[in-house]
């Protein structure tokens, strides 16, 4: 599936889900354990390089709620691109805090820190990987589809400082979340 096809599919799914908001928005709550995952498009950039590379990107997160406004958890996000038999991937594994400024509109902000890793597999026996400090920041909105289930359009910024080189990925897409 091409990146454009993936983006079109995610946008169409989001628009369809928006039509279901009034039916479930009043009884939606975030309490206890949560899990979510999403897929979308990511744009990778490397410090001092002029070009960015676009490819499939996504995340998986889980944790628990402190209250209706604050969630604590762990998130793994990744970006992967394959060209001419070589695979380049970048990922973050971070502890996160997800904050809802208002308990009525379901918009959130997210921040976290952890480990970033970049891997290059040339497909002919050569490969290498490096790791360093990872950071993540993001925003999204839960679109209720049930009392504890939501469609979640999101935008994230992932950063890794690996061997004193900054690597970043801007992600956007749609996910699903269970609370």
DRENDRENLO-440090 format. One record per residue: residue number from 1; residue in one letter; x, y, z of N, C-alpha, C in turn. Coordinates in Angstrom, 2 decimals, padded with zeros to 5 digits. Layout:
+-----+------+---------+---------+---------+---------+---------+---------+---------+---------+---------+
:  nr : rest :     nc1 :     nc2 :     nc3 :    cac1 :    cac2 :    cac3 :     cc1 :     cc2 :     cc3 :
+-----+------+---------+---------+---------+---------+---------+---------+---------+---------+---------+
: NUM :    A :       X :       Y :       Z :       X :       Y :       Z :       X :       Y :       Z :
...
+-----+------+---------+---------+---------+---------+---------+---------+---------+---------+---------+
END
This chain:
+-----+------+---------+---------+---------+---------+---------+---------+---------+---------+---------+
:  nr : rest :     nc1 :     nc2 :     nc3 :    cac1 :    cac2 :    cac3 :     cc1 :     cc2 :     cc3 :
+-----+------+---------+---------+---------+---------+---------+---------+---------+---------+---------+
:   1 :    X :  000.85 : -001.17 :  000.00 :  000.00 :  000.00 :  000.00 :  000.90 :  001.24 :  000.00 :
:   2 :    X :  000.61 :  002.18 : -000.88 :  001.42 :  003.39 : -000.95 :  001.06 :  004.33 :  000.20 :
:   3 :    X :  001.94 :  005.29 :  000.46 :  001.70 :  006.26 :  001.53 :  000.43 :  007.07 :  001.24 :
:   4 :    X :  000.22 :  007.44 : -000.01 : -000.99 :  008.21 : -000.35 : -002.25 :  007.40 : -000.13 :
:   5 :    X : -002.23 :  006.12 : -000.46 : -003.38 :  005.25 : -000.24 : -003.65 :  005.11 :  001.25 :
:   6 :    X : -002.59 :  004.94 :  002.05 : -002.74 :  004.83 :  003.50 : -003.35 :  006.09 :  004.07 :
:   7 :    X : -002.86 :  007.25 :  003.67 : -003.38 :  008.52 :  004.17 : -004.84 :  008.68 :  003.78 :
:   8 :    X : -005.20 :  008.38 :  002.53 : -006.59 :  008.50 :  002.08 : -007.50 :  007.58 :  002.91 :
:   9 :    X : -007.06 :  006.35 :  003.14 : -007.85 :  005.40 :  003.93 : -008.06 :  005.91 :  005.35 :
:  10 :    X : -007.00 :  006.44 :  005.97 : -007.12 :  006.97 :  007.33 : -008.06 :  008.16 :  007.39 :
:  11 :    X : -007.97 :  009.05 :  006.42 : -008.87 :  010.21 :  006.40 : -010.32 :  009.79 :  006.20 :
:  12 :    X : -010.56 :  008.84 :  005.31 : -011.93 :  008.37 :  005.07 : -012.50 :  007.71 :  006.33 :
:  13 :    X : -011.69 :  006.92 :  007.01 : -012.13 :  006.28 :  008.25 : -012.47 :  007.32 :  009.31 :
:  14 :    X : -011.63 :  008.34 :  009.43 : -011.87 :  009.41 :  010.39 : -013.19 :  010.12 :  010.09 :
:  15 :    X : -013.43 :  010.45 :  008.84 : -014.67 :  011.14 :  008.47 : -015.90 :  010.28 :  008.76 :
:  16 :    X : -015.82 :  008.99 :  008.51 : -016.94 :  008.10 :  008.82 : -017.18 :  008.05 :  010.32 :
:  17 :    X : -016.13 :  008.00 :  011.10 : -016.28 :  007.93 :  012.55 : -016.86 :  009.22 :  013.13 :
:  18 :    X : -016.56 :  010.35 :  012.51 : -017.09 :  011.62 :  012.99 : -018.62 :  011.63 :  012.99 :
:  19 :    X : -019.22 :  010.88 :  012.09 : -020.68 :  010.83 :  012.04 : -021.27 :  010.10 :  013.24 :
:  20 :    X : -020.47 :  009.32 :  013.96 : -020.96 :  008.57 :  015.12 : -020.77 :  009.31 :  016.44 :
:  21 :    X : -020.18 :  010.49 :  016.44 : -019.86 :  011.18 :  017.69 : -021.09 :  011.44 :  018.58 :
:  22 :    X : -022.17 :  012.00 :  018.09 : -023.27 :  012.33 :  018.99 : -023.85 :  011.13 :  019.74 :
:  23 :    X : -023.83 :  009.95 :  019.17 : -024.44 :  008.79 :  019.81 : -023.72 :  008.35 :  021.08 :
:  24 :    X : -022.41 :  008.57 :  021.19 : -021.67 :  008.04 :  022.33 : -020.87 :  009.09 :  023.11 :
:  25 :    X : -020.87 :  010.33 :  022.69 : -019.99 :  011.33 :  023.30 : -020.32 :  011.60 :  024.75 :
:  26 :    X : -021.59 :  011.47 :  025.16 : -021.96 :  011.85 :  026.52 : -021.51 :  010.86 :  027.58 :
:  27 :    X : -021.39 :  009.57 :  027.27 : -021.03 :  008.59 :  028.29 : -019.60 :  008.07 :  028.16 :
:  28 :    X : -018.74 :  008.77 :  027.43 : -017.36 :  008.36 :  027.23 : -016.53 :  008.67 :  028.48 :
:  29 :    X : -015.68 :  007.72 :  028.90 : -014.81 :  007.99 :  030.05 : -013.47 :  007.28 :  029.88 :
:  30 :    X : -012.47 :  007.86 :  030.53 : -011.12 :  007.30 :  030.56 : -010.83 :  006.94 :  032.00 :
:  31 :    X : -010.92 :  005.67 :  032.34 : -010.58 :  005.27 :  033.70 : -009.93 :  003.89 :  033.68 :
:  32 :    X : -008.99 :  003.69 :  034.59 : -008.30 :  002.41 :  034.67 : -007.26 :  002.23 :  033.57 :
:  33 :    X : -007.13 :  001.01 :  033.09 : -006.16 :  000.61 :  032.08 : -006.52 :  001.19 :  030.72 :
:  34 :    X : -005.51 :  001.55 :  029.92 : -005.76 :  001.95 :  028.54 : -004.75 :  001.28 :  027.62 :
:  35 :    X : -005.16 :  001.10 :  026.38 : -004.29 :  000.59 :  025.32 : -004.73 :  001.26 :  024.02 :
:  36 :    X : -003.77 :  001.54 :  023.17 : -004.08 :  002.16 :  021.89 : -003.00 :  001.86 :  020.88 :
:  37 :    X : -003.38 :  001.91 :  019.61 : -002.40 :  001.78 :  018.53 : -002.88 :  002.58 :  017.34 :
:  38 :    X : -001.93 :  002.98 :  016.52 : -002.29 :  003.76 :  015.35 : -001.29 :  003.57 :  014.23 :
:  39 :    X : -001.75 :  003.87 :  013.02 : -000.92 :  003.81 :  011.82 : -001.11 :  005.10 :  011.03 :
:  40 :    X : -000.08 :  005.46 :  010.31 : -000.18 :  006.65 :  009.49 :  001.09 :  006.87 :  008.70 :
:  41 :    X :  001.35 :  008.12 :  008.45 :  002.49 :  008.54 :  007.64 :  003.52 :  009.18 :  008.56 :
:  42 :    X :  004.79 :  008.94 :  008.27 :  005.87 :  009.57 :  009.02 :  006.90 :  010.15 :  008.07 :
:  43 :    X :  007.47 :  011.27 :  008.46 :  008.51 :  011.93 :  007.68 :  009.77 :  012.00 :  008.53 :
:  44 :    X :  010.83 :  011.28 :  008.11 :  012.07 :  011.21 :  008.86 :  013.07 :  012.22 :  008.32 :
:  45 :    X :  013.73 :  012.92 :  009.27 :  014.78 :  013.85 :  008.91 :  016.00 :  013.61 :  009.79 :
:  46 :    X :  017.17 :  013.82 :  009.23 :  018.42 :  013.66 :  009.95 :  019.13 :  015.01 :  009.95 :
:  47 :    X :  019.66 :  015.38 :  011.12 :  020.35 :  016.66 :  011.30 :  021.37 :  016.89 :  010.18 :
:  48 :    X :  021.39 :  018.10 :  009.65 :  022.30 :  018.54 :  008.59 :  022.02 :  017.89 :  007.24 :
:  49 :    X :  020.94 :  017.15 :  007.10 :  020.55 :  016.59 :  005.80 :  019.38 :  017.42 :  005.28 :
:  50 :    X :  019.40 :  017.74 :  004.01 :  018.35 :  018.60 :  003.46 :  017.08 :  017.83 :  003.09 :
:  51 :    X :  017.18 :  016.55 :  002.83 :  016.02 :  015.77 :  002.41 :  015.35 :  015.07 :  003.58 :
:  52 :    X :  014.05 :  014.87 :  003.47 :  013.27 :  014.08 :  004.42 :  012.75 :  012.86 :  003.66 :
:  53 :    X :  012.54 :  011.78 :  004.36 :  012.05 :  010.54 :  003.73 :  010.71 :  010.18 :  004.36 :
:  54 :    X :  009.71 :  009.94 :  003.54 :  008.38 :  009.58 :  004.01 :  008.13 :  008.09 :  003.91 :
:  55 :    X :  007.42 :  007.55 :  004.92 :  007.11 :  006.12 :  004.93 :  006.04 :  005.83 :  005.97 :
:  56 :    X :  005.69 :  004.56 :  006.09 :  004.72 :  004.08 :  007.07 :  005.24 :  004.31 :  008.48 :
:  57 :    X :  004.35 :  004.71 :  009.37 :  004.73 :  004.98 :  010.75 :  003.56 :  004.59 :  011.66 :
:  58 :    X :  003.85 :  004.33 :  012.93 :  002.78 :  003.99 :  013.85 :  003.24 :  003.96 :  015.29 :
:  59 :    X :  002.30 :  003.60 :  016.18 :  002.60 :  003.53 :  017.60 :  001.75 :  002.46 :  018.28 :
:  60 :    X :  002.21 :  002.04 :  019.46 :  001.47 :  001.18 :  020.38 :  001.71 :  001.75 :  021.76 :
:  61 :    X :  000.65 :  001.99 :  022.53 :  000.81 :  002.53 :  023.88 : -000.12 :  001.81 :  024.84 :
:  62 :    X :  000.29 :  001.77 :  026.10 : -000.55 :  001.20 :  027.15 : -000.15 :  001.81 :  028.48 :
:  63 :    X : -001.07 :  001.76 :  029.42 : -000.81 :  002.33 :  030.74 : -002.07 :  002.40 :  031.56 :
:  64 :    X : -002.12 :  003.39 :  032.46 : -003.26 :  003.54 :  033.34 : -003.58 :  005.01 :  033.55 :
:  65 :    X : -004.78 :  005.26 :  034.02 : -005.20 :  006.64 :  034.26 : -005.02 :  006.99 :  035.73 :
:  66 :    X : -004.52 :  008.19 :  035.97 : -004.50 :  008.73 :  037.33 : -005.87 :  009.30 :  037.67 :
:  67 :    X : -006.48 :  009.92 :  036.66 : -007.83 :  010.48 :  036.75 : -008.32 :  010.72 :  035.32 :
:  68 :    X : -009.43 :  011.39 :  035.14 : -009.98 :  011.63 :  033.80 : -009.08 :  012.53 :  032.94 :
:  69 :    X : -008.14 :  013.28 :  033.57 : -007.31 :  014.23 :  032.83 : -005.88 :  013.78 :  032.58 :
:  70 :    X : -005.38 :  012.80 :  033.34 : -003.97 :  012.42 :  033.24 : -003.82 :  010.91 :  033.11 :
:  71 :    X : -003.13 :  010.51 :  032.03 : -002.80 :  009.10 :  031.81 : -001.28 :  008.96 :  031.85 :
:  72 :    X : -000.79 :  007.88 :  032.46 :  000.63 :  007.55 :  032.48 :  000.80 :  006.23 :  031.77 :
:  73 :    X :  001.84 :  006.12 :  030.94 :  002.02 :  004.87 :  030.22 :  003.36 :  004.74 :  029.54 :
:  74 :    X :  003.43 :  003.76 :  028.68 :  004.61 :  003.47 :  027.87 :  004.15 :  003.45 :  026.42 :
:  75 :    X :  004.96 :  004.05 :  025.54 :  004.62 :  004.08 :  024.13 :  005.83 :  003.66 :  023.30 :
:  76 :    X :  005.57 :  002.81 :  022.32 :  006.56 :  002.43 :  021.34 :  006.08 :  002.98 :  020.00 :
:  77 :    X :  006.92 :  003.80 :  019.38 :  006.55 :  004.34 :  018.07 :  007.64 :  003.96 :  017.07 :
:  78 :    X :  007.24 :  003.81 :  015.82 :  008.21 :  003.39 :  014.83 :  007.92 :  003.96 :  013.45 :
:  79 :    X :  008.97 :  003.97 :  012.66 :  008.94 :  004.41 :  011.27 :  009.82 :  003.43 :  010.50 :
:  80 :    X :  009.37 :  002.98 :  009.33 :  010.16 :  002.02 :  008.55 :  010.00 :  002.30 :  007.05 :
:  81 :    X :  011.15 :  002.22 :  006.34 :  011.14 :  002.43 :  004.90 :  012.05 :  001.37 :  004.26 :
:  82 :    X :  011.57 :  000.78 :  003.18 :  012.35 : -000.22 :  002.46 :  012.49 :  000.23 :  001.01 :
:  83 :    X :  013.74 :  000.26 :  000.55 :  014.03 :  000.62 : -000.84 :  015.18 : -000.23 : -001.35 :
:  84 :    X :  015.02 : -000.80 : -002.52 :  016.06 : -001.57 : -003.19 :  016.69 : -002.63 : -002.28 :
:  85 :    X :  015.85 : -003.29 : -001.49 :  016.34 : -004.36 : -000.62 :  016.94 : -003.91 :  000.70 :
:  86 :    X :  017.09 : -002.60 :  000.91 :  017.61 : -002.07 :  002.17 :  016.45 : -001.56 :  003.02 :
:  87 :    X :  016.53 : -001.75 :  004.33 :  015.49 : -001.30 :  005.24 :  016.09 : -000.36 :  006.28 :
:  88 :    X :  015.51 :  000.83 :  006.39 :  015.89 :  001.81 :  007.40 :  014.72 :  001.95 :  008.35 :
:  89 :    X :  014.98 :  001.83 :  009.65 :  013.90 :  001.99 :  010.63 :  014.38 :  002.85 :  011.80 :
:  90 :    X :  013.43 :  003.56 :  012.39 :  013.68 :  004.42 :  013.54 :  012.54 :  004.21 :  014.52 :
:  91 :    X :  012.86 :  004.15 :  015.80 :  011.82 :  003.98 :  016.80 :  012.17 :  004.60 :  018.13 :
:  92 :    X :  011.14 :  004.87 :  018.90 :  011.26 :  005.38 :  020.27 :  010.49 :  004.46 :  021.20 :
:  93 :    X :  011.04 :  004.19 :  022.37 :  010.34 :  003.53 :  023.47 :  010.40 :  004.50 :  024.62 :
:  94 :    X :  009.25 :  005.05 :  025.01 :  009.22 :  006.15 :  025.97 :  008.17 :  005.96 :  027.05 :
:  95 :    X :  008.48 :  006.46 :  028.23 :  007.46 :  006.66 :  029.25 :  006.73 :  007.94 :  028.87 :
:  96 :    X :  005.39 :  007.94 :  028.94 :  004.62 :  009.11 :  028.50 :  003.64 :  009.59 :  029.57 :
:  97 :    X :  003.33 :  010.87 :  029.49 :  002.24 :  011.49 :  030.23 :  001.31 :  012.06 :  029.17 :
:  98 :    X :  000.04 :  011.67 :  029.23 : -000.96 :  012.18 :  028.29 : -001.95 :  013.00 :  029.10 :
:  99 :    X : -002.08 :  014.29 :  028.75 : -002.87 :  015.24 :  029.53 : -004.04 :  015.78 :  028.72 :
: 100 :    X : -005.23 :  015.72 :  029.30 : -006.46 :  016.25 :  028.70 : -006.79 :  017.56 :  029.41 :
: 101 :    X : -006.56 :  018.73 :  028.77 : -006.83 :  020.01 :  029.43 : -008.29 :  020.17 :  029.86 :
: 102 :    X : -009.20 :  019.55 :  029.12 : -010.63 :  019.60 :  029.45 : -011.17 :  018.18 :  029.40 :
: 103 :    X : -011.98 :  017.81 :  030.37 : -012.55 :  016.45 :  030.37 : -013.76 :  016.35 :  029.46 :
: 104 :    X : -014.16 :  017.44 :  028.83 : -015.36 :  017.39 :  027.98 : -015.09 :  017.38 :  026.48 :
: 105 :    X : -013.90 :  017.82 :  026.02 : -013.70 :  017.87 :  024.57 : -012.77 :  016.79 :  024.04 :
: 106 :    X : -012.13 :  015.97 :  024.89 : -011.32 :  014.81 :  024.52 : -010.04 :  015.11 :  023.75 :
: 107 :    X : -009.61 :  016.37 :  023.70 : -008.33 :  016.75 :  023.10 : -007.22 :  016.47 :  024.12 :
: 108 :    X : -006.07 :  015.95 :  023.64 : -004.97 :  015.70 :  024.57 : -003.63 :  016.20 :  024.03 :
: 109 :    X : -002.72 :  016.41 :  024.97 : -001.32 :  016.70 :  024.70 : -000.52 :  015.59 :  025.34 :
: 110 :    X :  000.61 :  015.24 :  024.74 :  001.42 :  014.12 :  025.23 :  002.89 :  014.50 :  025.20 :
: 111 :    X :  003.65 :  014.01 :  026.21 :  005.10 :  014.19 :  026.25 :  005.72 :  012.97 :  026.90 :
: 112 :    X :  006.95 :  012.66 :  026.48 :  007.62 :  011.52 :  027.08 :  009.09 :  011.48 :  026.74 :
: 113 :    X :  009.81 :  010.60 :  027.45 :  011.24 :  010.43 :  027.23 :  011.59 :  008.96 :  027.37 :
: 114 :    X :  012.66 :  008.56 :  026.70 :  013.08 :  007.17 :  026.77 :  014.27 :  006.90 :  025.87 :
: 115 :    X :  014.17 :  005.85 :  025.09 :  015.25 :  005.36 :  024.25 :  014.85 :  005.45 :  022.77 :
: 116 :    X :  015.75 :  005.98 :  021.94 :  015.55 :  006.00 :  020.49 :  016.57 :  005.07 :  019.85 :
: 117 :    X :  016.17 :  004.49 :  018.72 :  017.07 :  003.56 :  018.03 :  016.87 :  003.70 :  016.52 :
: 118 :    X :  017.98 :  003.63 :  015.79 :  017.92 :  003.63 :  014.33 :  018.65 :  002.38 :  013.85 :
: 119 :    X :  018.05 :  001.71 :  012.86 :  018.60 :  000.47 :  012.30 :  018.68 :  000.61 :  010.79 :
: 120 :    X :  019.76 :  000.09 :  010.23 :  019.91 :  000.01 :  008.78 :  020.30 : -001.42 :  008.45 :
: 121 :    X :  019.47 : -002.07 :  007.63 :  019.74 : -003.43 :  007.17 :  019.88 : -003.36 :  005.65 :
: 122 :    X :  021.06 : -003.64 :  005.16 :  021.32 : -003.56 :  003.73 :  020.81 : -004.76 :  002.95 :
: 123 :    X :  020.37 : -005.81 :  003.67 :  019.79 : -006.97 :  003.02 :  020.79 : -007.90 :  002.39 :
: 124 :    X :  022.07 : -007.61 :  002.50 :  023.10 : -008.47 :  001.91 :  024.12 : -008.88 :  002.98 :
: 125 :    X :  023.62 : -009.02 :  004.21 :  024.48 : -009.41 :  005.31 :  025.03 : -008.24 :  006.09 :
: 126 :    X :  024.88 : -007.02 :  005.63 :  025.36 : -005.86 :  006.36 :  024.24 : -005.15 :  007.08 :
: 127 :    X :  024.45 : -004.88 :  008.35 :  023.45 : -004.14 :  009.11 :  024.13 : -003.43 :  010.26 :
: 128 :    X :  023.43 : -002.46 :  010.81 :  023.95 : -001.73 :  011.95 :  022.82 : -001.06 :  012.70 :
: 129 :    X :  023.04 : -000.85 :  013.99 :  022.04 : -000.20 :  014.82 :  022.74 :  000.64 :  015.87 :
: 130 :    X :  022.14 :  001.78 :  016.20 :  022.64 :  002.66 :  017.24 :  021.46 :  003.13 :  018.07 :
: 131 :    X :  021.70 :  003.45 :  019.35 :  020.64 :  003.91 :  020.24 :  021.10 :  005.14 :  021.00 :
: 132 :    X :  020.14 :  005.89 :  021.51 :  020.42 :  007.09 :  022.30 :  019.16 :  007.61 :  022.95 :
: 133 :    X :  019.23 :  008.83 :  023.45 :  018.10 :  009.47 :  024.12 :  016.95 :  009.68 :  023.14 :
: 134 :    X :  015.73 :  009.34 :  023.56 :  014.55 :  009.55 :  022.73 :  013.54 :  010.43 :  023.43 :
: 135 :    X :  012.88 :  011.30 :  022.69 :  011.83 :  012.17 :  023.21 :  010.63 :  012.08 :  022.29 :
: 136 :    X :  009.45 :  012.28 :  022.85 :  008.23 :  012.30 :  022.06 :  007.31 :  013.41 :  022.58 :
: 137 :    X :  006.64 :  014.09 :  021.67 :  005.61 :  015.07 :  021.99 :  004.49 :  014.87 :  020.97 :
: 138 :    X :  003.26 :  015.08 :  021.40 :  002.17 :  014.87 :  020.47 :  000.87 :  015.48 :  020.92 :
: 139 :    X : -000.11 :  015.37 :  020.04 : -001.46 :  015.86 :  020.30 : -002.43 :  014.99 :  019.52 :
: 140 :    X : -003.65 :  014.92 :  020.01 : -004.67 :  014.15 :  019.32 : -006.02 :  014.43 :  019.93 :
: 141 :    X : -007.01 :  013.73 :  019.44 : -008.36 :  013.85 :  019.98 : -009.03 :  012.49 :  019.92 :
: 142 :    X : -009.67 :  012.13 :  021.03 : -010.44 :  010.89 :  021.08 : -011.85 :  011.16 :  020.55 :
: 143 :    X : -012.22 :  010.47 :  019.52 : -013.57 :  010.58 :  018.96 : -014.34 :  009.36 :  019.45 :
: 144 :    X : -015.22 :  009.53 :  020.45 : -015.89 :  008.38 :  021.07 : -016.72 :  007.57 :  020.07 :
: 145 :    X : -016.53 :  006.25 :  020.14 : -017.34 :  005.31 :  019.36 : -018.07 :  004.36 :  020.31 :
: 146 :    X : -017.90 :  004.55 :  021.59 : -018.51 :  003.75 :  022.64 : -018.13 :  004.37 :  023.97 :
: 147 :    X : -018.54 :  003.76 :  025.07 : -018.26 :  004.36 :  026.37 : -016.78 :  004.30 :  026.75 :
: 148 :    X : -016.01 :  003.34 :  026.20 : -014.59 :  003.22 :  026.51 : -013.75 :  002.97 :  025.26 :
: 149 :    X : -014.24 :  003.31 :  024.09 : -013.56 :  003.05 :  022.83 : -013.60 :  004.31 :  021.97 :
: 150 :    X : -012.47 :  004.65 :  021.34 : -012.42 :  005.88 :  020.54 : -011.53 :  005.73 :  019.32 :
: 151 :    X : -011.90 :  006.43 :  018.27 : -011.02 :  006.64 :  017.13 : -010.17 :  007.85 :  017.50 :
: 152 :    X : -008.85 :  007.78 :  017.24 : -007.94 :  008.81 :  017.73 : -007.03 :  009.34 :  016.62 :
: 153 :    X : -007.44 :  010.39 :  015.90 : -006.50 :  011.05 :  014.99 : -005.38 :  011.68 :  015.82 :
: 154 :    X : -004.15 :  011.63 :  015.32 : -003.02 :  012.11 :  016.12 : -001.94 :  012.74 :  015.25 :
: 155 :    X : -001.09 :  013.52 :  015.91 :  000.14 :  014.04 :  015.32 :  001.21 :  013.93 :  016.40 :
: 156 :    X :  002.35 :  013.34 :  016.07 :  003.45 :  013.16 :  017.03 :  004.75 :  013.67 :  016.43 :
: 157 :    X :  005.64 :  014.08 :  017.31 :  007.01 :  014.42 :  016.95 :  007.92 :  013.54 :  017.79 :
: 158 :    X :  008.69 :  012.69 :  017.14 :  009.65 :  011.81 :  017.82 :  011.05 :  012.31 :  017.51 :
: 159 :    X :  011.90 :  012.31 :  018.53 :  013.27 :  012.80 :  018.37 :  014.24 :  011.81 :  019.01 :
: 160 :    X :  015.37 :  011.61 :  018.36 :  016.43 :  010.79 :  018.93 :  017.77 :  011.49 :  018.79 :
: 161 :    X :  018.54 :  011.50 :  019.88 :  019.91 :  012.00 :  019.83 :  020.80 :  010.78 :  019.86 :
: 162 :    X :  021.29 :  010.39 :  018.70 :  022.05 :  009.14 :  018.56 :  023.44 :  009.48 :  018.03 :
: 163 :    X :  024.46 :  009.16 :  018.83 :  025.85 :  009.47 :  018.46 :  026.00 :  010.96 :  018.13 :
: 164 :    X :  025.34 :  011.83 :  018.94 :  025.38 :  013.28 :  018.77 :  024.79 :  013.77 :  017.45 :
: 165 :    X :  023.93 :  012.96 :  016.85 :  023.21 :  013.35 :  015.64 :  021.72 :  013.34 :  015.95 :
: 166 :    X :  021.03 :  014.42 :  015.61 :  019.59 :  014.51 :  015.82 :  018.82 :  013.86 :  014.69 :
: 167 :    X :  017.90 :  012.98 :  015.05 :  017.04 :  012.32 :  014.08 :  015.61 :  012.57 :  014.54 :
: 168 :    X :  014.73 :  012.95 :  013.61 :  013.35 :  013.23 :  014.01 :  012.37 :  012.64 :  013.03 :
: 169 :    X :  011.18 :  012.34 :  013.54 :  010.08 :  011.83 :  012.72 :  008.82 :  012.59 :  013.11 :
: 170 :    X :  008.19 :  013.22 :  012.13 :  006.85 :  013.78 :  012.30 :  005.88 :  012.70 :  011.86 :
: 171 :    X :  004.93 :  012.35 :  012.73 :  003.93 :  011.32 :  012.42 :  002.54 :  011.95 :  012.42 :
: 172 :    X :  001.67 :  011.46 :  011.56 :  000.25 :  011.76 :  011.69 : -000.54 :  010.60 :  011.12 :
: 173 :    X : -001.68 :  010.36 :  011.71 : -002.51 :  009.25 :  011.27 : -003.73 :  009.10 :  012.15 :
: 174 :    X : -004.24 :  007.88 :  012.20 : -005.41 :  007.59 :  013.02 : -005.16 :  006.31 :  013.78 :
: 175 :    X : -005.63 :  006.29 :  015.01 : -005.49 :  005.13 :  015.86 : -006.81 :  004.78 :  016.51 :
: 176 :    X : -006.78 :  003.75 :  017.32 : -007.92 :  003.37 :  018.15 : -007.43 :  003.26 :  019.59 :
: 177 :    X : -008.29 :  003.61 :  020.53 : -007.94 :  003.59 :  021.94 : -009.07 :  002.96 :  022.75 :
: 178 :    X : -008.67 :  002.13 :  023.71 : -009.62 :  001.53 :  024.65 : -009.26 :  001.99 :  026.05 :
: 179 :    X : -010.25 :  002.44 :  026.81 : -010.02 :  002.94 :  028.18 : -010.86 :  002.12 :  029.15 :
+-----+------+---------+---------+---------+---------+---------+---------+---------+---------+---------+
END
